[in-house]
Amino acid sequence: MEIKVNYLDNLRQEAKFDDFSVIADQPIRYKGDGSAPGPFDYFLASSALCAAYFVKVYCAARDIPTDNIRLSQNNIVDPENRYKQIFKIQVELPADISEKDRQGILRSIDRCTVKKVIQTGPEFIIEEVESIDADAQALLMPSLTSENSTFIAGKDLPLEETIANMSSILAGLGMKIEISSWRNIVPNVWSLHIRDAQSPMCFTNGKGSTKESALASALGEFIERLNCNFFYNDQFWGQDIAHAEFVHYPDEKWFKPGAEGELPTEILDEYCLEIYNPDDELLGTHLYDTNSGNTERGICSLPFVRHSDGEVVYFPSNLIENLYLSNGMSAGNTLAEAQVQCLSEIFERAVKREILEGEKTLPDVPQDVLAKYPSILAGIKGLEEQGFPVLVKDASLGGKYPVMCVTLMNPRTGGVFASFGAHPKLEVALERSLTELLQGRSFEGLNDLPKPTFSSNAVTEPNNFVEHFIDSSGVVSWRFFSSKSEYEFVEWDFTNQGENSNAEEATALFGILEDMGKEVYMAVYKHLGATACRILVPGYSEIYLVEDLVWDNTNKALLFREDILNLHRLDDEQLEALAERLEEVEVDDYTDITTLIGIEFDDNTVWGQLTILELKLLIYIALQAFEEAKELVETFLQYNTNTVERGLFYQCMNVVLEVELDDDMDLDDYEANFRRMFGDERMDAVIASMDGSVRFYGLTETSMKLEGLDRHLRLIESYKKLHAARAKTLALAS
């Protein structure tokens, strides 16, 4: 994690990281102002807080209340060496906690991350640099050397060279990549989380059987998502980009809808239109892109090559964003390598959907076949030794598809996790199933798995598949666990061991789709210095429902974005119109405004917690429509997931509205005790909100220029790096 330090007045300092700011000072005796804890105080507090966190996690997993658990830490300083200290952590536990849980709580503290880092002994590197914002890629994997050459299946270059190349590309773009966590809880299963230090919303996870393969996986995913603009999906890219020469890619084209909003004839083809517009309801006006919001320019459309005949077909960027998410994106050392990864991913998710929604039962992989892969068996054994039964299944549906499945059961909670992996080589598909299962997870994280069900409706519900796509946390049918399989086990192999194996494997995978009657469309991206591709298989690789283009399109943001960002400057008529649109939009009242308008607000602000429901009630308060506001305040309080402070503000608002709306009551009779209950500051804010002297309490002013929205501005700055690289490519080409 990158922590930047700013010097403030006197000896005060500000440490900024992610969306947080921490102020440190020095005691007056050291010529500070004593206005905040000192750096060493934060260090001491971090181990106590970390220990308390692990106690909380242990107790939460076992429904043990923590109300009466107390924890303290003291540091005992060696009088002869002040840098040699003993940290004594003491825990006071209620009498009704069992001996087993007492020992479990003490062991949980022993797992404190801060404690383990201190005990291991961190190494400090202190150096001068020309720019703090220079790349940090050299710190990604200090142990890698150019002398190493580790080849793994599916990669056309050694891992070391792959990592070096990708790190260089990211450095050239100005991306400062940092590793925020590693996981290796069973043998031969590694995962990590990387992110852009300057824009932490840009992050990926990697997985593999070794540290190096996991890092290559994470970097490859990062580059693929940069190339396909995935980090910036659904987001507003700012007015500068909206009016630039191009918005997404230099080869994009813009097409205007017809006079009645009809689809432009230049986009899609007949094959696609039958899938995307089966009931002739889709209009061109549904396909304006969310990112620019520039409806006057038309529909931003991106060129894809139709695999069957090489013809170029233009797909609206809006359609891709709404239906496909990250499915079918990959970067590789070569195009063929990227294609194999893309197609494998598409098969993995489509077959997974077919199996889970069809409640299909799969055959077990025989033990003698598993024995061929001892490193995978070691990982499975590690899970089973921790008390998690593991099922290894052939998900090829009788040898038709290159897909495997590893399913974990948690007897302690009754939850299950069905993890799928795909690749033309069975061993690689199996390894991917296992590493996906544990990507970014601790053993405690396996306590949150959903329970299986016999309810077919729960399994086939569309959002269940979306949950499976996002993090495999969807529901699985109990029928999946029947020992009576619908298929025979097949020890399949779609590979070719020749020199051009990736190219031939890609051909084989394209061939499966062709045999299924599927048309395939591909875009290749090289603007950023890496080879990446995106493959669409209409009617097969979508994640969301096609009807979402009409009924739940992300570009509904365009109905609200400008007015919400300019909220403090709207007059009553404009506020009434905004409230009416918010009432009419077919979106859940608990949808957050971040999602609705595509703006990344800081999570720690009122904007970051704001929902449609709360925004509506604030508008009604501003309009002095107190009856409408009262109803929404009651709903807010009943289902409040906001901060404690915000909840108390609306409790105060609720009772003041109660008095205001009752002709027989007068606020003067209650104000004194309301103030004793809620405090003067909160009471003043409520009264000022109701008399109009304060509008939209807690929401800082901003506009379409996004003033004060640092989190979102960092995201835009990240995208501008890609935009500049693409513009440079365009200039060189011309």
C-alpha positions in Angstrom: 0.0 0.0 0.0 1.4 3.4 -1.0 1.2 6.0 1.8 1.9 9.6 0.9 2.9 12.1 3.6 2.2 15.8 3.5 3.7 18.4 5.8 1.2 20.5 7.6 1.7 23.3 10.2 4.4 23.0 12.8 5.2 19.3 13.3 1.8 18.0 12.1 1.8 15.6 9.2 -0.9 14.0 7.1 -0.6 10.4 5.8 -2.9 9.8 2.8 -3.8 6.3 1.5 -6.8 4.9 -0.4 -9.7 7.2 0.7 -8.3 7.8 4.2 -6.3 10.6 5.8 -4.5 10.2 9.1 -3.1 13.2 11.1 0.0 12.7 13.3 1.5 15.3 15.7 4.1 15.4 18.4 3.6 16.0 22.1 4.1 19.6 23.3 7.3 18.5 25.2 8.7 17.7 21.8 7.6 21.1 20.4 4.5 19.7 18.8 0.9 20.9 19.5 -0.3 17.6 20.9 -3.3 17.7 18.6 -3.1 14.1 17.4 -1.3 10.9 18.3 2.3 10.5 17.3 3.6 8.1 14.6 4.8 5.6 17.2 1.4 5.7 19.0 -0.3 4.7 15.8 2.2 1.8 15.5 1.3 0.6 19.0 -2.4 0.9 18.4 -2.2 -1.0 15.1 -1.2 -4.3 16.8 -4.0 -3.9 19.5 -6.6 -3.2 16.8 -5.4 -6.0 14.6 -5.6 -8.5 17.6 -9.1 -7.2 18.4 -10.1 -7.7 14.7 -9.1 -11.4 14.8 -11.0 -11.9 18.0 -14.1 -10.4 16.3 -13.7 -12.6 13.2 -13.4 -15.7 15.4 -16.5 -14.8 17.5 -18.6 -13.7 14.5 -18.0 -17.1 12.8 -19.3 -18.8 15.9 -22.1 -16.4 16.9 -20.3 -15.4 20.1 -21.2 -11.9 21.2 -18.3 -9.6 21.8 -20.2 -7.1 24.0 -18.5 -8.2 27.2 -15.1 -9.1 25.7 -12.4 -6.6 26.6 -8.9 -6.4 25.1 -5.9 -4.3 26.1 -2.2 -4.1 25.1 0.8 -2.7 27.0 4.3 -2.4 25.8 7.1 -3.1 28.2 10.3 -1.3 27.4 13.7 -2.8 28.1 15.5 -0.1 30.2 18.8 -0.9 28.5 17.4 -0.9 25.0 14.3 1.1 24.2 13.9 -0.6 20.8 13.6 -3.9 22.5 10.0 -4.2 23.8 7.5 -6.8 24.9 3.9 -6.3 23.7 1.5 -7.8 26.3 -2.0 -8.4 25.0 -4.6 -9.3 27.6 -8.1 -10.5 26.9 -11.0 -10.5 29.4 -13.6 -13.1 28.5 -17.1 -13.6 30.0 -17.6 -16.7 32.2 -20.0 -18.4 29.9 -17.5 -18.9 27.0 -16.4 -22.5 26.7 -12.8 -23.6 27.3 -12.5 -24.6 23.7 -13.5 -21.1 22.5 -11.3 -19.4 25.1 -8.3 -21.2 23.6 -9.6 -20.5 20.1 -9.8 -16.8 20.8 -6.2 -16.8 22.1 -5.0 -18.6 19.0 -6.9 -16.2 16.8 -4.9 -13.3 18.3 -1.7 -15.2 17.4 -2.7 -14.8 13.7 -2.6 -11.0 13.9 -1.0 -9.7 10.7 0.8 -6.8 12.4 2.2 -9.2 15.0 3.4 -11.6 12.4 5.1 -8.9 10.3 6.9 -7.5 13.4 8.0 -11.0 14.5 9.3 -11.8 11.0 11.1 -8.6 10.8 10.3 -6.2 7.9 13.2 -5.0 5.8 13.4 -1.3 5.1 14.7 0.1 1.8 15.4 3.8 2.0 16.2 5.5 -1.3 16.1 8.8 -3.2 14.0 8.9 -6.4 13.5 11.6 -9.0 9.7 11.3 -8.7 7.6 9.7 -6.0 5.1 8.8 -8.7 7.6 6.7 -10.6 6.8 3.1 -11.1 7.3 0.6 -8.3 7.2 -2.4 -10.5 10.7 -3.4 -9.4 9.3 -4.2 -6.0 6.6 -6.6 -7.3 8.9 -9.7 -7.1 12.4 -8.8 -6.0 13.5 -12.5 -6.2 13.0 -12.8 -9.9 16.1 -12.8 -12.0 16.7 -12.8 -15.7 18.6 -16.1 -15.4 15.4 -18.0 -14.5 13.3 -19.4 -17.3 10.2 -21.1 -16.0 7.8 -22.3 -18.6 4.2 -23.3 -17.8 1.4 -24.7 -20.0 -0.4 -22.0 -21.9 2.4 -19.4 -21.9 4.4 -18.7 -25.0 7.3 -17.1 -23.0 8.9 -18.0 -19.6 7.1 -16.6 -16.5 10.1 -14.3 -15.7 10.1 -12.7 -19.2 6.3 -12.5 -19.1 6.3 -10.6 -15.8 9.2 -8.3 -16.9 7.4 -7.4 -20.1 4.1 -6.7 -18.5 5.8 -4.7 -15.7 7.6 -2.6 -18.2 4.4 -1.9 -20.1 2.6 -0.8 -17.0 5.6 1.4 -16.0 5.5 3.0 -19.4 1.9 3.9 -18.9 2.7 5.5 -15.6 0.9 2.9 -13.6 2.4 2.3 -10.1 1.5 -1.2 -9.3 1.6 -2.6 -5.8 0.9 -5.9 -4.2 -1.6 -5.5 -1.3 -1.8 -9.2 -0.3 -0.6 -12.7 -0.9 -2.4 -16.0 0.0 -1.0 -19.5 0.2 -3.1 -21.5 2.6 -2.6 -24.9 1.0 0.3 -26.3 -1.0 0.7 -25.3 -4.6 -2.1 -22.8 -4.5 -1.1 -19.1 -4.6 -3.1 -15.9 -5.1 -2.5 -12.2 -4.7 -4.2 -8.9 -5.1 -2.5 -6.0 -7.0 -3.7 -2.5 -7.6 -2.7 0.9 -9.0 -1.3 2.8 -6.0 -2.6 6.1 -7.4 -6.1 4.8 -8.3 -6.9 1.8 -6.0 -10.2 1.2 -7.8 -8.1 -0.3 -10.5 -7.2 -3.7 -9.1 -7.0 -7.4 -10.1 -6.4 -10.8 -8.5 -4.1 -13.4 -9.8 -3.9 -17.2 -9.1 -1.5 -20.0 -9.9 0.4 -23.0 -8.5 3.5 -20.8 -7.8 4.2 -17.2 -6.7 5.4 -16.4 -10.2 2.5 -17.9 -12.1 0.1 -16.1 -9.7 1.9 -12.8 -10.3 1.9 -13.3 -14.1 -1.9 -14.0 -13.9 -2.6 -10.8 -11.9 -0.5 -8.6 -14.2 -2.0 -10.2 -17.3 -5.5 -9.5 -16.0 -4.6 -6.0 -15.1 -3.3 -5.3 -18.7 -6.4 -7.0 -20.2 -8.7 -4.8 -18.2 -6.7 -1.7 -19.2 -6.9 -2.6 -22.8 -10.7 -3.3 -22.6 -11.4 -0.2 -20.4 -13.0 -2.5 -17.9 -11.8 -0.7 -14.8 -13.8 2.3 -16.0 -17.0 0.5 -17.0 -20.2 2.4 -16.0 -18.2 5.5 -15.0 -18.3 9.0 -16.2 -15.0 9.9 -17.8 -15.3 13.7 -17.5 -16.2 16.4 -20.0 -12.7 16.6 -21.5 -12.8 13.0 -22.6 -16.4 13.3 -23.7 -15.4 15.9 -26.3 -12.1 14.5 -27.3 -11.2 13.3 -30.8 -12.1 9.8 -29.6 -13.6 8.5 -26.3 -12.9 4.8 -26.2 -10.5 3.9 -29.0 -9.1 5.7 -32.1 -11.0 3.4 -34.5 -14.4 3.9 -32.9 -17.3 5.3 -35.0 -20.3 7.3 -33.9 -23.7 6.7 -35.5 -26.9 8.7 -35.0 -30.3 7.0 -34.2 -33.1 7.5 -36.6 -35.7 10.3 -36.4 -37.9 8.1 -34.1 -34.9 6.7 -32.2 -34.4 3.7 -34.5 -31.3 1.7 -34.5 -28.7 3.0 -37.0 -28.2 0.6 -39.9 -24.4 0.8 -39.5 -24.3 -1.1 -36.2 -24.5 -4.9 -35.6 -25.5 -7.5 -38.2 -28.5 -9.6 -38.8 -27.2 -12.4 -36.7 -26.7 -10.1 -33.7 -30.0 -8.2 -34.2 -32.0 -11.5 -33.9 -30.4 -12.0 -30.5 -30.3 -8.4 -29.1 -33.6 -7.2 -30.6 -35.9 -10.2 -30.7 -39.1 -8.2 -30.0 -38.1 -5.1 -32.0 -38.1 -3.0 -28.8 -34.4 -2.0 -28.8 -33.9 1.6 -30.0 -30.7 3.5 -30.9 -31.5 5.9 -28.0 -31.0 2.9 -25.6 -27.4 2.6 -26.7 -25.8 6.0 -25.9 -22.6 5.3 -23.9 -22.6 6.0 -20.2 -18.9 7.0 -20.1 -19.1 10.2 -22.2 -22.8 10.9 -21.9 -22.4 12.8 -25.2 -25.8 12.0 -26.8 -25.4 14.7 -29.4 -22.5 12.8 -30.8 -24.5 9.6 -31.3 -23.8 6.0 -30.4 -20.2 5.2 -29.8 -19.5 1.9 -31.7 -16.4 -0.3 -31.7 -15.2 -2.5 -34.6 -15.1 -6.3 -34.1 -14.1 -8.8 -36.8 -16.6 -11.6 -37.5 -14.6 -14.8 -37.3 -16.5 -16.7 -40.0 -15.7 -14.3 -42.8 -13.4 -11.5 -41.5 -16.0 -8.8 -42.0 -16.0 -5.8 -39.6 -19.1 -5.4 -37.5 -19.7 -2.3 -35.2 -20.9 -3.0 -31.6 -22.1 -0.2 -29.4 -19.8 0.2 -26.4 -23.0 0.5 -24.3 -24.1 -3.0 -25.4 -20.8 -4.5 -24.5 -20.7 -2.8 -21.1 -24.2 -3.8 -20.2 -24.1 -7.5 -21.2 -20.6 -8.9 -21.0 -18.8 -7.3 -18.1 -15.2 -8.9 -18.2 -16.2 -12.1 -19.9 -14.0 -12.9 -22.9 -11.1 -10.5 -22.3 -7.5 -11.5 -22.1 -3.9 -10.4 -22.7 -1.1 -12.6 -23.7 2.5 -12.8 -24.9 1.0 -13.6 -28.3 -2.5 -13.2 -29.8 -3.0 -17.0 -29.9 -2.2 -17.2 -26.1 -4.7 -14.5 -25.5 -7.3 -16.2 -27.7 -7.0 -19.5 -25.8 -7.5 -17.7 -22.5 -10.5 -15.7 -23.8 -12.2 -18.8 -25.3 -11.4 -20.9 -22.3 -13.0 -18.3 -20.0 -16.1 -18.1 -22.2 -16.5 -21.9 -22.1 -15.9 -22.0 -18.4 -18.7 -19.6 -17.6 -21.2 -20.8 -20.2 -20.8 -24.5 -19.2 -20.9 -23.5 -15.6 -24.2 -21.8 -16.2 -25.6 -24.7 -18.1 -24.6 -27.1 -15.3 -25.9 -25.0 -12.4 -29.1 -23.8 -14.0 -29.8 -27.2 -15.4 -29.0 -28.8 -12.0 -26.9 -31.3 -13.7 -24.9 -34.1 -11.9 -21.3 -34.5 -13.0 -19.1 -37.6 -12.9 -16.2 -37.8 -10.3 -12.7 -37.8 -11.7 -11.2 -41.3 -10.9 -8.5 -41.4 -8.3 -6.0 -43.0 -10.8 -6.5 -39.9 -13.1 -6.0 -37.5 -10.2 -2.8 -39.4 -9.2 -1.2 -38.1 -12.4 -1.2 -34.6 -10.9 0.5 -34.8 -7.5 0.8 -31.0 -7.0 -2.9 -30.6 -7.4 -3.6 -33.6 -5.1 -1.4 -31.9 -2.5 -3.6 -28.8 -2.5 -6.7 -30.9 -2.3 -5.2 -32.9 0.6 -4.4 -29.6 2.4 -8.1 -28.6 2.2 -9.3 -31.9 3.4 -6.9 -31.9 6.4 -8.5 -28.6 7.4 -11.9 -30.3 7.5 -13.2 -29.3 4.0 -14.4 -32.3 1.9 -13.5 -31.7 -1.8 -15.2 -33.2 -4.9 -13.4 -33.2 -8.2 -15.7 -33.4 -11.2 -15.4 -33.6 -14.9 -17.5 -30.7 -16.2 -16.9 -31.4 -19.9 -20.4 -32.8 -20.4 -19.2 -36.0 -21.9 -16.0 -34.6 -23.5 -17.7 -31.7 -25.4 -16.1 -28.8 -23.5 -12.6 -28.2 -21.9 -14.0 -27.6 -18.4 -13.3 -29.1 -14.9 -14.9 -28.5 -11.5 -13.6 -28.6 -7.9 -16.3 -28.3 -5.3 -15.6 -27.6 -1.6 -18.0 -28.4 1.2 -17.9 -26.7 4.6 -19.4 -29.0 7.2 -19.1 -26.3 9.9 -21.5 -24.0 8.1 -23.3 -26.2 5.5 -22.0 -24.0 2.7 -20.5 -25.1 -0.6 -18.4 -23.5 -3.3 -18.4 -24.9 -6.9 -15.3 -23.6 -8.7 -14.9 -24.2 -12.4 -11.8 -23.9 -14.6 -11.3 -24.3 -18.4 -8.3 -24.8 -20.7 -7.7 -27.2 -23.6 -5.4 -29.2 -21.4 -7.2 -31.1 -18.6 -4.4 -30.6 -16.0 -4.5 -26.8 -16.5 -8.3 -26.7 -16.3 -8.2 -28.7 -13.1 -5.4 -26.5 -11.6 -7.4 -23.4 -12.5 -10.5 -24.8 -10.8 -8.5 -25.3 -7.6 -6.7 -22.0 -7.6 -9.9 -20.1 -8.4 -11.5 -21.8 -5.4 -9.0 -20.3 -3.0 -8.2 -17.0 -4.8 -7.9 -14.3 -2.2 -9.6 -16.5 0.5 -8.6 -17.4 4.0 -10.0 -20.5 5.8 -12.3 -18.0 7.7 -13.5 -16.8 4.3 -14.8 -20.2 3.6 -17.3 -19.8 6.4 -19.3 -17.4 4.2 -20.2 -19.9 1.5 -24.0 -20.2 0.6 -25.9 -23.3 1.5 -27.1 -25.7 -1.3 -30.9 -25.8 -2.0 -33.5 -28.0 -3.6 -35.3 -24.9 -4.8 -35.0 -24.8 -8.6 -36.2 -21.2 -8.6 -33.3 -20.0 -6.4 -30.8 -21.7 -8.7 -32.2 -20.6 -12.0 -32.8 -17.0 -10.9 -30.7 -14.8 -13.3 -29.0 -12.9 -10.5 -27.7 -16.2 -9.1 -25.6 -16.6 -12.2 -24.3 -13.1 -11.9 -23.2 -13.9 -8.3 -21.4 -17.0 -9.6 -19.7 -14.9 -12.2 -18.6 -12.1 -9.8 -17.1 -14.3 -7.1 -18.7 -17.8 -7.3 -20.8 -17.0 -4.3 -24.1 -18.1 -5.9 -26.3 -20.9 -4.8 -25.8 -24.5 -6.0 -28.5 -27.2 -6.2 -28.4 -30.2 -3.9 -29.0 -32.3 -7.1 -25.5 -31.4 -8.2 -24.2 -33.7 -5.4 -26.1 -36.8 -6.5 -23.8 -39.8 -7.0 -25.9 -40.7 -10.1 -24.1 -38.8 -12.8 -25.8 -37.8 -16.1 -22.5 -38.2 -18.0 -19.6 -40.7 -18.2 -16.2 -39.5 -17.2 -14.0 -38.6 -20.2 -10.3 -38.0 -19.9 -10.5 -35.3 -22.5 -7.7 -33.4 -24.2 -8.1 -30.5 -26.7 -4.4 -29.8 -27.0 -1.8 -30.2 -29.7 1.8 -30.5 -28.5 3.4 -28.9 -31.6 5.4 -25.7 -31.6 2.3 -23.6 -32.3 0.2 -25.3 -29.7 -1.6 -22.2 -28.6 -2.5 -21.3 -32.2 -3.8 -24.8 -32.8 -5.7 -24.9 -29.5 -7.3 -21.6 -30.4 -8.4 -23.1 -33.7 -9.9 -26.1 -31.8 -11.8 -23.9 -29.4 -13.1 -21.7 -32.3 -14.2 -25.0 -33.9 -16.3 -26.0 -31.0 -18.3 -22.7 -31.2 -18.6 -23.1 -35.0 -20.0 -26.6 -34.5 -22.5 -25.2 -32.1 -23.7 -22.7 -34.7 -22.3 -19.7 -32.8 -20.9 -16.6 -34.6 -17.8 -15.1 -32.9 -16.6 -11.5 -33.0 -13.1 -10.4 -31.9 -11.3 -7.1 -31.3 -7.5 -7.0 -30.9 -5.9 -4.2 -28.9 -2.2 -3.2 -29.1 -2.3 0.5 -28.4 -0.8 0.1 -24.9 2.1 -2.0 -26.0 0.7 -5.4 -25.1 -1.4 -7.8 -27.1 -4.9 -8.2 -25.8 -8.2 -9.2 -27.3 -11.9 -9.2 -26.6 -14.2 -12.0 -27.9 -18.0 -11.8 -28.0 -20.2 -14.8 -28.7 -23.7 -13.4 -29.0 -26.3 -15.6 -27.4 -23.7 -17.5 -25.4 -21.1 -15.4 -23.5 -23.4 -12.7 -22.1 -23.5 -12.3 -18.3 -26.6 -10.1 -18.0 -29.9 -10.6 -19.8 -30.3 -9.1 -23.2 -33.5 -7.4 -22.1 -31.4 -5.3 -19.8 -30.5 -3.2 -22.8 -34.1 -1.9 -22.8 -35.2 -2.2 -19.2 -32.1 -1.9 -17.0 -29.5 -0.1 -19.1 -26.6 1.6 -17.2 -27.0 4.7 -19.3 -30.1 5.6 -17.2 -27.3 7.6 -15.4 -27.7 10.2 -18.1 -31.2 11.0 -16.8 -29.8 12.0 -13.4 -26.1 12.6 -13.5 -25.9 16.3 -14.2 -28.8 17.3 -11.9 -27.5 15.3 -9.0 -24.0 16.7 -9.3 -25.5 20.2 -9.5 -28.0 19.4 -6.7 -27.2 22.5 -4.6 -27.8 24.8 -7.6 -31.2 23.5 -8.7 -34.3 25.7 -8.2 -37.6 24.2 -6.8 -39.0 23.4 -10.2 -35.8 21.5 -11.2 -35.9 19.7 -7.9 -39.5 18.7 -8.4 -38.6 17.3 -11.8 -35.7 15.4 -10.4 -37.8 13.9 -7.6 -40.4 12.9 -10.2 -37.8 11.1 -12.3 -36.4 9.3 -9.3 -39.9 8.1 -8.4 -40.5 6.8 -11.9 -37.2 5.1 -12.5 -37.5 1.3 -12.2 -34.6 1.0 -9.8 -34.6 -0.2 -6.2 -34.8 2.7 -3.7 -31.7 1.2 -1.9 -29.5 1.6 -5.0 -26.6 3.8 -4.2 -26.1 7.0 -6.1 -22.6 5.9 -7.0 -24.1 3.1 -9.0 -26.9 5.2 -10.4 -24.8 8.0 -12.0 -21.4 6.3 -12.4 -19.4 8.5 -10.0 -17.0 7.0 -7.5 -17.6 9.0 -4.3 -15.4 8.5 -1.3 -17.0 5.7 0.8 -16.4 7.7 4.0 -18.6 10.6 2.9 -22.4 11.1 2.9 -22.2 11.0 -0.9 -20.6 7.6 -0.7 -23.4 6.2 1.4 -26.2 8.1 -0.4 -29.1 6.0 -1.8 -32.0 6.9 -4.1 -34.3 6.8 -1.0 -32.2 9.2 1.0 -31.7 11.6 -1.9 -35.5 11.7 -2.5 -36.2 12.5 1.2 -33.6 15.3 1.2 -35.2 16.7 -1.9 -38.6 16.6 -0.3 -37.2 18.4 2.8 -35.7 21.1 0.6 -39.1 21.5 -1.1 -40.7 21.5 2.4 -42.9 18.6 1.2 -42.8 17.3 4.8 -45.5 14.6 4.5 -43.6 12.9 1.7 -40.4 13.3 3.6 -41.8 11.8 6.8 -42.8 8.6 5.0 -39.4 8.2 3.5 -37.6 9.0 6.8 -39.6 6.2 8.5 -38.6 3.8 5.7 -34.9 4.9 6.0 -34.9 4.3 9.8 -36.5 0.9 9.4 -34.0 -0.4 6.9 -31.0 1.9 7.6 -27.6 0.6 6.6 -26.0 4.0 6.7 -23.6 5.3 9.4 -24.7 5.7 13.1 -24.3 9.4 12.7 -26.6 9.6 9.7 -29.1 7.3 11.5 -29.2 9.7 14.5 -29.7 12.7 12.2 -32.8 11.1 10.7 -34.1 10.0 14.1 -34.0 13.6 15.1 -35.5 14.6 11.8 -38.3 12.1 12.3 -39.5 13.4 15.7 -39.2 17.0 14.5 -41.4 16.2 11.5 -43.8 14.4 13.7 -44.3 17.6 15.7 -44.3 19.8 12.6 -47.1 17.7 11.0 -49.3 17.7 14.1 -51.5 20.8 14.5 -51.8 20.1 18.2 -48.1 20.1 18.9 -45.5 22.9 19.0 -41.8 22.4 18.5 -41.1 25.0 21.3 -42.6 22.5 23.8 -40.2 19.7 22.8 -37.1 21.4 21.5 -35.2 21.5 24.8 -35.4 17.8 25.4 -34.9 17.0 21.7 -31.6 18.9 22.1 -30.7 16.9 25.2 -31.4 13.7 23.3 -29.8 14.5 20.0 -27.3 17.4 20.7 -27.4 21.0 19.6 -25.4 20.4 16.4 -27.7 17.7 15.1 -30.8 19.6 16.2 -29.6 22.8 14.5 -29.0 20.8 11.3 -32.5 19.4 11.3 -34.2 22.8 11.9 -32.0 24.5 9.3 -32.8 21.8 6.8 -36.5 22.2 7.4 -36.5 26.0 7.2 -34.4 26.0 4.1 -31.3 27.7 5.4 -29.4 24.5 5.0 -30.0 22.4 1.9 -28.9 18.7 1.5 -27.2 18.5 4.9 -24.0 16.5 4.7 -23.6 16.6 0.9 -20.7 18.8 -0.2 -21.2 20.9 -3.3 -19.8 19.6 -6.6 -20.7 19.8 -10.3 -20.1 18.2 -13.6 -16.5 19.3 -13.1 -16.4 16.9 -10.1 -14.9 19.3 -7.6 -13.9 17.6 -4.4 -14.5 14.1 -5.7 -10.9 13.0 -5.4 -11.6 9.3 -5.7 -13.3 9.7 -9.0 -10.8 12.2 -10.3 -8.0 9.7 -9.6 -10.0 7.2 -11.7 -10.2 9.7 -14.6 -6.5 10.5 -14.3 -5.8 6.7 -14.6 -8.0 6.5 -17.7 -6.3 9.6 -19.2 -3.0 7.7 -19.2 -4.6 5.1 -21.5 -6.2 7.8 -23.6 -2.9 9.5 -24.1 -1.1 6.3 -25.1 -3.9 5.6 -27.7 -3.7 9.1 -29.0 0.1 8.7 -29.4 -0.5 5.5 -31.4 -3.0 7.3 -33.6 -0.6 10.2 -34.2 2.2 7.8 -35.2 -0.1 5.9 -37.5 -1.1 9.0 -39.3 
